Amino acid sequence: MSDEEPAKVIRSDAQQLVDLVTALIGLGLVLYTQNPEPFERAWEHVRSWGYAWMHRISVWEARQAIRSLPETDESS
């Protein structure tokens, strides 16, 4: 009876990745509930970066629209 090998449970890489992501999310939630100020500052930084990026894109689109206007030879 002592010749039996114990059963080994092997988790796939996908399962390990899901476990890691779940653990990181849980840890992040615990840290956020204990001290939300750094997260709020980080979120404000991300938002300001996003707004700046959208502003650059809108300026670029406006410049493209102006360049696509037909030229006129009329002088006022």
N, C-alpha and C positions, 0 to 999 in steps of 0.2 A: 504494500500500500504506500510505502514511502517513495516509490518510483514515479509517482504522478508529478507533473510539472504544474506550477500555478498558472492560471490563466492570466494573460497580459492584455490590458486594454490599451490600444493604440489609437490616438486621436489623429485625424487627418490634419493637413496644414490649414484647410479652410476652417475647421472647427477650432483650431488653436488661434487663428486670426480673429474669429468671432469672439472667442473668450477674451483675447487681449483688448479688442475694441470695447467690449462690454465693461471690462474692468477699468479701462481708462475713462469711459463716460461716467461710470459710477464714482470714480475718484474725483473727477472734475465736478460732479454735482455736490459731493461732500465738501470739497474745497470752496465752492461757490456759496454754499449755505453758511459756512463758517466766516468767510471774508469776501463779500461781493465787490468791494471797491476796485481791486486790480482788474477784475473781469470787466467792470463797467468802463474803466479807463481804456482797456484794450479794445472794447467794442467801439468806443468813441473814436479811437485812432483808426480802426478799420472803416468806420463810416466816413470819416473825413477823407481818407484815402479814396474811397469809392466815389464820393462827391467830386473830388478833384479830378479823378479819371473821367467821370461823366462830363464834367465841364470841358476837359480837353477834347473829348469826342464831339461835343456839341459845337465847339469853336471850329474844329476841323471840318465838320459837316457844313457849317455856315460858310467857311472859306471855299469849300468845294462848290456850294450852290452859287456863290458870287462869281466864281471862275467860269461856271457853266452858262452865265447870262450872255446873250448875244451882244456883240459890240455894235454901237451906233456911231455914225459919222455926223450926227446932228450936233451943231454947236449952239449954245444958248446965248 
